[in-house]
Amino acid sequence: MFTQILVSLSSNDNPNIIVRPTKKFHPNIWGERFLHYNISQQDLYCQQQKVEELKEVVRREIFGDYYYDAWKNQLKIIDVVERLGLSYHFETEIENKLQCIYNKTNIDDEDLHHVSIRFRLLRQHGFRISSDIFEKFKDEDGNFKKCLVSDTLGLLSLYEASHLSCVGENILDEALAFTTTHLNEFLAKKKEHHEDDDPLSKEISRALERPLRKTLVNLHARHFISIYEKDASHNKVLLQLAKLDFNLLQCMHKKELSEVSRWWKESDFVHKFPFARDRIVELYLWILGVYYEPQYCLARNILVKIIALASIADDIYDAYGTLEELEFLTHAIERWDINCVDKLNQEYMQTFYKDVLNCYEEFEQLLEKEETYRVHYAKEAFKGLVQSHLNEARCLHRGYIPSFEEYLKFALGNCGYYMLILSSLFEEDDYEEHSAVECYMIEHGVCEEEAYDELNKLIMNAWKEINEEFLKPTKVASPILLRALNFSRVMDLIFKFGDGYTHVGKITKDIVAALLIHPISL
């Protein structure tokens, strides 16, 4: 974010008193709800055994070659498995089946629903399938055929597929506009006749708000399990596995959240830094969106602590520290030497500096000997973060209004992900700050609505660039790309309708409840 730092010496009789016009953040809304959760290793083990048993049944009975008598059946089961949040159990099987489907050259189907699902699943897994396959659904004038309007399921599938577009794929841009218009019309008619409570209408409504490409896997699984259960043709074993697996992961995550909540409380950050946001539950949720699979327990443990420190740093640089204090703190972090603590003249700076160094030392101890080099890169990233915050503070101290391009450079330094910062560009606070929208309006002489339109175009283009990076052969390993994608999904979820981190509202509360409070009924 790009917020103003207005910290100055008071004009009273004592010029040495520092007046800090800090922001007023609402307190932690969860209290100690997650602090005391506990589950025995025996209970976890029993649940894990049940999941493993059902996985083998699914692997044998559903992913067995004999089950697949047609590519449409293959796509259907893969789509269901992924929507249920189970794909991480069957990565090899799914990849092999999709490779076979991709290799088929004699597929000539006129069904919009199946063509769209095939395109989406192959694109999701990095296969370079051409968007030209949708040309067959256009008329002589180059528009999508009017007869498609009555194929609601096909429209929904095409809508989801259009979110896998890359830069320059105009046909998918047209598909997105076409399907969005007619799906909204479908819902409007349903609502008019009070018939919008059916599963398809609910699925369309949810997709229009958040398409699959931008949805957290585990959050969508929570929603889809209830839909799949109502499907008369559902596979009972697959449904049971999805429920057990979701509840098992929830138990693991709640246990982790309890441990990290204890770390937050014992570190006494709330009292050490009363000006900072107390959001450890929301921070854990953030990281959970990036790494939800059980094998990434250590990654979650480390990342949630890193992002917690980054959040405190953000509040220090954003509204609390004087420019002089920030200069000293940044220099100390750049040196990364405990002896620098004596050069920090404020207690909160000394405390924060010690906490940062201690945490990163803890990370080195947690990692295996051959993996400790990774902490070096984490340190460098943190140094870059605070340096970017300082650059921002210097500009604002001078009263300088940045150009839109300069704004993006500041933002990129603060978060490191182009997509992530674009998703949060619209935030404004109570201070006399300059948001991205304002910077764009001033530089280009346009109204607020036009500025928002241009920023939305940038966001859409960033998603297209992400999609392109996933196409094989990739420059970066797919598992790493997936984490970057998940970061983007989390940011879109938290910031699309306002700052759901700073101001914890209904959306964030509902997500926490769905993923970390309420289990699924078996």
Secondary structure, 3 states (H helix, E strand, C coil): CCCCCCCEECCCCCCCCEECCCCCCCCCCCCCCCCCCCCCHHHHHHHHHHHHHHHHHHHHHCCCHHHCCCHHHHHHHHHHHHHCCCHHHCHHHHHHHHHHHHHCCCCCCCCHHHHHHHHHHHHHCCCCCCHHHHHHHECCCCCECHHHHHCHHHHHHHHHHHCCCCCCCHHHHHHHHHHHHHHHHHHHHHHHCCCCCCHHHHHHHHHHHCCHHHCCHHHHHHHHHHHHHHCCCCCHHHHHHHHHHHHHHHHHHHHHHHHHHHHHHHCCHHHHCCCCCCCHHHHHHHHHHHCCCHHHHHHHHHHHHHHHHHHHHHHHHHHHCCHHHHHHHHHHHHHCCHHHHHHCCCHHHHHHHHHHHHHHHHHHHHCCHHHCHHHHHHHHHHHHHHHHHHHHHHHHHCCCCCCHHHHHHHHHHHHCCHHHHHHCCCCCCCCCCCCHHHHHHHHHCCCHHHHHHHHHHHHHHHHHHHHHHCCCCCCCCHHHHHHHHHHHHHHHHHHCCCCCCCCCCHHHHHHHHHHHCCCCCC
